[in-house]
């Protein structure tokens, strides 16, 4: 799995995982609690691994490409 998430994207996902878990634990019950736990696990996994399957499916990446040659050199 090639990483397709930037560091900022990964941090946001880990914070969202914590928020989903806390909301599910303290304020929800039943099926909604289970839904928020699953969302928390997905966010935590993608945040830690740096890979998002939906990004791969849609051909997206939040990692900026670096080029070794200047794009528009001034002459």
C-alpha positions as a printed Julia matrix, in Angstrom:
75×3 Matrix{Float64}:
   0.0    0.0     0.0
   1.55   3.24   -1.16
   0.87   6.2     1.12
  -1.59   8.72   -0.32
  -2.24  10.96    2.7
  -0.27  14.0     3.77
   0.82  14.5     7.37
  -1.94  17.06    7.95
  -4.53  14.64    6.56
  -3.25  11.89    8.87
  -3.36  14.15   11.95
  -6.92  15.25   11.17
  -8.0   11.61   10.75
  -6.49  10.6    14.09
  -8.2   13.53   15.84
 -11.5   12.58   14.18
 -11.03   9.0    15.35
 -10.69  10.21   18.94
 -13.75  12.46   18.58
 -15.85   9.64   17.08
 -14.84   7.29   19.87
 -15.59   9.8    22.64
 -18.96  10.74   21.11
 -19.86   7.08   20.72
 -18.78   6.22   24.24
 -20.41   9.11   26.13
 -23.43  10.3    24.15
 -24.68   7.53   21.91
 -26.16   4.11   22.37
 -27.33   1.17   20.34
 -26.62   1.06   16.64
 -25.3    4.64   16.52
 -22.64   3.78   19.09
 -21.49   0.86   16.94
 -21.46   3.07   13.82
 -19.28   5.66   15.53
 -16.91   2.97   16.83
 -16.51   1.59   13.3
 -15.89   5.09   11.93
 -13.33   5.68   14.67
 -11.51   2.45   13.77
 -11.48   3.31   10.06
 -10.17   6.82   10.74
  -7.53   5.5    13.13
  -6.35   2.83   10.68
  -6.12   5.23    7.73
  -4.45   7.89    9.88
  -1.8    5.53   11.2
  -1.15   3.73    7.92
  -1.25   6.81    5.68
  -3.32   4.95    3.09
  -6.95   5.64    2.18
  -8.77   3.14   -0.01
 -11.26   5.76   -1.26
  -8.39   8.02   -2.34
  -6.94   5.07   -4.27
 -10.32   4.29   -5.84
 -10.74   7.87   -7.08
  -7.05   8.35   -7.98
  -6.51  11.05   -5.36
  -3.59  11.9    -3.1
  -2.99  14.68   -0.59
   0.78  14.25   -0.75
   2.38  17.05   -2.73
   4.55  15.9    -5.59
   8.09  17.26   -5.58
   9.93  17.72   -8.82
  13.7   17.8    -9.13
  13.69  20.19  -12.11
  12.29  23.71  -12.15
   9.01  23.94  -14.04
   9.28  27.42  -15.54
  12.91  28.54  -15.52
  13.47  32.25  -16.05
  15.82  32.95  -18.98
